[in-house]
Amino acid sequence: MHSAPYPAIDTLPARSRAVVLTDRPARYAKQLASHFGHKILAEEIEGGHRLTFNRDGNFGGYGDVLVQEVDGVERLVLLTYAETSEKRERLEGVLGRHLERFGEKDGLAVTFVAL
């Protein structure tokens, strides 16, 4: 896994979730993880990937990019975990903008809901 100085996910109170409607959730999950993996830590976890947003020693939080069954259909699910709602909103913006850009032809829309 990852070592200090990153806080454990269960200690991060600002969280959100987005379920993205697409016929190709695994493709987009892999594309997001691959894209961010060139700049930040991207680890494989059960059902997808965990992105650790830490640039220049400034920890922003985690983003999980998962393929999960939702209402009987595989969907792309994005989860964010951060210390503050401000950091959570930044993560939502970064993940959402990138995914919408990658999926522009498919009309992907990303809407996060705070948890």
NORJO-V106756 format. One line per field, one symbol per residue. ss: DSSP state (@ for helix, = for strand, . for the rest). phi: phi as a letter, one per 20 degrees, with the letter a starting at -180 (. if undefined). psi: psi as a letter, one per 20 degrees, with the letter a starting at -180 (. if undefined). Layout:
# NORJO-V106756
ss->???
phi->???
psi->???
This chain:
# NORJO-V106756
ss->........@@@..=======....@@@@@@@@@@@@@...=====..========..=============..==========..@@@@@@@@@@@@@@@@@@.@@@......==.
phi->.ddgefffgfeeeecbbcddebecffffffffffffffdcfcdfcgnrcdddebdlmdfdpccedcdceclncfceddcccbfcfffffffgffffffffffdgfemfcdcecfd
psi->bqrqjpqqgiiohoqrqpopoqilhhghggggggghiihrpoqprpjcqpponopkjnphaqppoqoqppljppqppppqprhrhghghgggggggggghghkghikpppoqpq.
